[in-house]
Amino acid sequence: MSVNATEHGESISPELMKKVKPAKWEEEPLVLNKRNFHWVTEKICGIVEEKNTNLVVVVFYHSNGNS
């Protein structure tokens, strides 16, 4: 939660703001290796939409009570 002096009007005096030294906020990159969101989306969708092997189909068929 951040506090902005303009949100609180005159409740924070300018003298007090001069004494405060806020720490620099550094965020970690959301996607490493300079990849963009399109690359991440395509990678995830590629895994999800990949064609199932015959073994997966057989196991899924039998796990649903089908014989």
C-alpha positions as CSV (number, residue, x, y, z in Angstrom):
1,M,0.0,0.0,0.0
2,S,1.5,3.3,-1.0
3,V,0.7,6.7,0.4
4,N,0.5,9.6,-1.9
5,A,0.6,13.1,-0.4
6,T,-1.9,14.3,-3.0
7,E,-4.4,11.6,-1.8
8,H,-4.4,13.0,1.7
9,G,-4.5,16.7,0.9
10,E,-2.9,18.8,3.5
11,S,-2.6,16.1,6.1
12,I,1.1,15.5,5.2
13,S,3.1,18.7,5.5
14,P,5.8,19.6,2.9
15,E,8.4,19.8,5.7
16,L,7.7,16.2,6.6
17,M,7.9,15.1,3.0
18,K,11.3,16.6,2.8
19,K,12.5,14.4,5.6
20,V,11.2,11.2,4.2
21,K,13.5,9.3,1.9
22,P,11.5,6.5,0.3
23,A,13.3,3.4,-0.8
24,K,13.5,2.9,-4.6
25,W,11.0,0.3,-5.8
26,E,12.5,-2.2,-8.2
27,E,10.2,-4.8,-9.7
28,E,11.5,-8.1,-11.0
29,P,10.7,-8.6,-14.7
30,L,7.6,-10.6,-15.2
31,V,9.1,-12.5,-18.1
32,L,12.8,-13.3,-18.1
33,N,15.0,-13.5,-21.2
34,K,13.3,-10.4,-22.7
35,R,10.4,-12.5,-23.9
36,N,7.1,-10.8,-24.6
37,F,3.6,-11.9,-23.5
38,H,2.8,-13.2,-27.0
39,W,5.7,-15.7,-26.7
40,V,4.5,-16.8,-23.2
41,T,0.9,-17.2,-24.5
42,E,2.0,-19.2,-27.5
43,K,4.2,-21.5,-25.3
44,I,1.4,-22.3,-22.9
45,C,-1.2,-22.8,-25.6
46,G,1.2,-25.0,-27.5
47,I,1.6,-27.3,-24.5
48,V,-2.2,-27.3,-23.8
49,E,-3.3,-27.8,-27.4
50,E,-0.6,-30.5,-28.2
51,K,-2.0,-33.7,-29.7
52,N,-2.3,-36.5,-27.1
53,T,-0.4,-39.7,-27.5
54,N,-2.3,-42.9,-27.8
55,L,-1.3,-43.9,-24.3
56,V,-3.0,-40.8,-22.8
57,V,-6.2,-41.5,-24.7
58,V,-6.3,-45.1,-23.6
59,V,-5.6,-44.2,-19.9
60,F,-8.2,-41.5,-20.0
61,Y,-10.8,-43.8,-21.6
62,H,-10.3,-46.5,-19.0
63,S,-10.2,-44.1,-16.0
64,N,-13.7,-42.9,-16.9
65,G,-15.1,-46.4,-16.3
66,N,-15.3,-47.4,-20.0
67,S,-14.1,-50.8,-20.9
